[in-house]
């Protein structure tokens, strides 16, 4: 186990390394509309094209990127405003390790998590 930014222990097996996270949510400048096709290194099985106008598909794509993506993938495919807006639902779709690391790094996600 390793300690996250807030001193909370998280399992390194299920949590992204802190250096894999963006330094600031402002780095997340992904698309906010249209259809996004994820590359095979992110979505190697099942659905790869996601209509961001469909909330279920948007949440599914964000979950895939949050669980499997690198820092560059997050910056390319995620949008900061959409992440914050959908975090109360997304956080329930992620493992505790991933959720804890993101909420430890980004205070903007903590209030949304309590909403």
C-alpha positions as CSV (number, residue, x, y, z in Angstrom):
1,X,0.0,0.0,0.0
2,X,1.1,3.6,-0.6
3,X,-0.1,6.8,0.8
4,X,-2.0,9.2,-1.4
5,X,-1.6,13.0,-1.3
6,X,-4.0,13.3,1.6
7,X,-2.1,10.6,3.6
8,X,-4.9,8.1,2.9
9,X,-3.5,4.7,2.1
10,X,-4.5,3.3,-1.3
11,X,-3.6,0.1,-3.0
12,X,-1.1,0.9,-5.7
13,X,-2.5,-2.1,-7.7
14,X,-5.9,-0.4,-8.2
15,X,-4.9,3.3,-8.1
16,X,-3.1,5.2,-10.8
17,X,0.4,6.5,-9.8
18,X,0.1,10.1,-8.8
19,X,2.5,11.1,-11.7
20,X,-0.1,9.6,-14.1
21,X,-2.6,12.3,-13.0
22,X,-2.7,15.7,-14.5
23,X,-1.1,18.4,-12.4
24,X,-4.2,20.5,-12.7
25,X,-7.7,19.9,-14.0
26,X,-7.1,22.7,-16.5
27,X,-5.0,20.2,-18.4
28,X,-8.2,18.2,-19.2
29,X,-9.2,19.8,-22.5
30,X,-11.0,16.9,-24.2
31,X,-14.1,17.1,-26.4
32,X,-17.4,18.2,-24.9
33,X,-19.7,17.0,-27.7
34,X,-19.8,14.7,-30.7
35,X,-18.7,11.2,-31.1
36,X,-15.3,10.2,-29.6
37,X,-13.6,7.0,-30.7
38,X,-11.1,5.7,-28.2
39,X,-7.9,4.0,-29.3
40,X,-7.4,0.2,-28.8
41,X,-5.0,0.8,-25.9
42,X,-7.9,2.2,-23.9
43,X,-10.9,0.3,-25.2
44,X,-9.6,-3.1,-26.4
45,X,-12.9,-4.9,-25.9
46,X,-16.5,-3.8,-26.7
47,X,-17.7,-0.3,-27.5
48,X,-15.0,2.1,-28.7
49,X,-17.2,5.0,-30.1
50,X,-19.0,7.2,-27.6
51,X,-21.6,9.9,-28.2
52,X,-21.0,12.5,-25.6
53,X,-24.6,13.7,-25.9
54,X,-25.7,10.5,-24.3
55,X,-24.9,10.7,-20.6
56,X,-24.6,6.9,-20.2
57,X,-22.1,6.7,-23.0
58,X,-20.2,9.8,-21.7
59,X,-20.0,8.2,-18.2
60,X,-18.8,4.9,-19.8
61,X,-16.1,6.6,-21.8
62,X,-14.9,8.7,-18.8
63,X,-14.8,5.5,-16.7
64,X,-12.6,3.7,-19.3
65,X,-10.2,6.7,-19.5
66,X,-10.0,7.2,-15.7
67,X,-9.3,3.5,-15.2
68,X,-6.9,2.8,-18.1
69,X,-5.6,6.1,-19.4
70,X,-2.3,7.8,-19.1
71,X,-1.9,11.4,-18.2
72,X,-1.9,12.2,-21.9
73,X,-5.0,10.2,-22.5
74,X,-6.8,12.1,-19.7
75,X,-5.8,15.4,-21.1
76,X,-6.9,14.4,-24.6
77,X,-10.2,12.7,-23.9
78,X,-11.5,14.2,-20.6
79,X,-12.9,17.7,-20.1
80,X,-12.5,19.3,-16.7
81,X,-16.0,20.8,-16.5
82,X,-17.7,17.6,-17.6
83,X,-15.5,15.6,-15.1
84,X,-16.5,17.8,-12.2
85,X,-20.2,17.9,-13.2
86,X,-20.4,14.1,-13.5
87,X,-18.1,13.2,-10.7
88,X,-20.9,12.4,-8.2
89,X,-21.9,9.5,-10.5
90,X,-18.5,8.6,-11.9
91,X,-17.0,8.2,-8.4
92,X,-19.4,5.3,-7.8
93,X,-18.3,3.6,-11.0
94,X,-14.6,3.6,-10.0
95,X,-12.7,1.5,-7.6
96,X,-11.8,3.1,-4.2
97,X,-8.2,3.5,-5.1
98,X,-8.8,5.5,-8.3
99,X,-11.5,7.6,-6.6
100,X,-9.3,8.3,-3.6
101,X,-6.3,9.4,-5.7
102,X,-8.3,11.7,-7.9
103,X,-10.2,13.2,-4.9
104,X,-6.9,13.6,-3.0
105,X,-5.3,15.5,-5.9
106,X,-8.2,17.7,-6.9
107,X,-10.1,19.5,-4.3
108,X,-12.8,20.4,-6.9
109,X,-13.9,16.8,-6.9
110,X,-14.3,16.6,-3.1
111,X,-17.3,18.9,-2.8
112,X,-18.9,17.3,-5.8
113,X,-18.5,13.9,-4.2
114,X,-20.5,15.1,-1.1
115,X,-23.3,16.4,-3.3
